[in-house]
Amino acid sequence: MGYLFDPANWEWIFAGRNFMFLLERFLNNIVIALIVMALSLILGLVIALLRISKNKVTSTATGIWIDIWRNLPVLLIILYFGLALPQEVKEFWVDIAPSFLPEQIRNSGQVVASIIALTIYNSAVIAEIFRAGIHSLERGQGEAAAALGLPYWKAMRIVILPQGLRRMVPATVGQLITLTKDTSLVSILAIQELVSAGSIVNNTSGSPFGGTGVPAPILQVYIVVGGMFVAFNLALSLLSRRLEVRERKRAGDVETITGLEDQVGIKTV
Amino acid sequence: MDRILPIITNNLDVYLSGLLVTLQLVGISFVVAMVVGTLIASFRIAPAKLLNWIGGFYVESFRNIPLLVLSIIFSAGFIRAGFPIGKMASGSAALGLYTAAYIAEAIRSGVSAVSKGQIEASLSLGFTYGQTMRQIILPQAFRTVIPPIGNLIIAMIKNSAIVAGSIIALDDILQGARLVNSRTFATNEAFFWAGVGYLLLTIPATIIVRRLETRYAVKR
């Protein structure tokens, strides 16, 4: 305990640019998470619509696709794409990456491997969230729409999806929390982000050559790194809870879609 | 793709010992998670503000921290702080304490799903708080808690790869695949069989959890 709270072991936070450096690298995690989330929402909607299709072959095949990717460790998927993605694709990313992205994201070909891997995994989870949202409406609202003579796709577009999408907003924000935690895994592909930045601070801060001269013990560094993730994710979960309350106020006691560590459920109030 | 069979037959020992390490890690972590998770859940529902606060602090911090960061803290961090901790011990502490936060939330929501009227009724019948919990609330909460705990075991199987792949470096299924890949350069095949290994654990677990969900479905 003495070691943990010894002020000498915390001085590194205020030494040089250590703290700012960590914050800057955390931006890379957030950027990757947002890119993956945007792609997963689009892909997830397509997968969910295929999954609920009336065609048995399509829906079974999509169901198998979802179950396979959802049940694999995300680290396995990331490592696989990091090793197996052709070099041309990685170089292509470095060529086309838009200039507003952080430098380390633009210059690393492995970023595209990690984005592909995280998107495949997350779109499968998001598809399940979409499906639960659509499913929770389908019986009553779907039958009502059909009774009014609306064709399937029209009913989907103007009756089911607008309500279903609103119900899944809290669960999607919840999944963004899991995703933000998962972006820490891309450090294994030597992408510059918060976890690898922690190891840089730990290795260089105490060095008299170019460092700040104040040693940064690994325990304290990673408590700060973890604290940054916790602060960001707590803000997200507050947002998710607010949205859930607002949705319940607006629509009465509806079933809301809940996400827990990549598992999707329907919470009946 | 013609190497798909030789890769598994030549490296069966690597994959099998990896499977064993994964199971061992998940098994020990599950015990840790259940014990700590139940304790934290009882903190969160106890009629004492300080305990509520400690429970809430635990859940919010362990649920929102990446497991990879937790693994580094529990291995290299602890060793530097002067606690010599073994690989399996630090791995199962990280995975177990991380999952405990989710277990605590599952138990808590199971308890709060039992209606408040029942607690009031049993208290007014003269049961003590402890008796009410043990005899009225927990047996009912147990039913609602089983499916989410099953889901958390599946999540643990997947998350064990993160712990083993971190600085702790346990030779689990995924690390076995990396070893086979570095020996043979058959990336597709090496990872294919690791994927099969994980799916052999997670898919049956998913099917069992779905069955339990329908069996224990509580109509309120």
Interface residues (C-beta under 8 A of the other chain):
Chain A: Y3 L4 D67 I68 N71 L72 P73 V74 L75 L76 L79 Y80 L83 A84 I177 K181 D182 S184 L185 S187 I188 V195 G198 P217 I218 L219 Y222 I223 V225 G226 F229 V230 N233 L234 S237 L260 E261 D262 Q263 G265 T268
Chain B: E60 S61 R63 N64 I65 P66 L67 L68 V69 L70 I72 I73 A76 G77 F78 R80 A81 G82 Y102 E105 A106 P148 N151 L152 I154 A155 I157 K158 N159 S160 A161 I162 G165 L174 A177 R178 N181 T187 N188 F191 A194 G195 Y198 L199 T202 I203 T206 R220
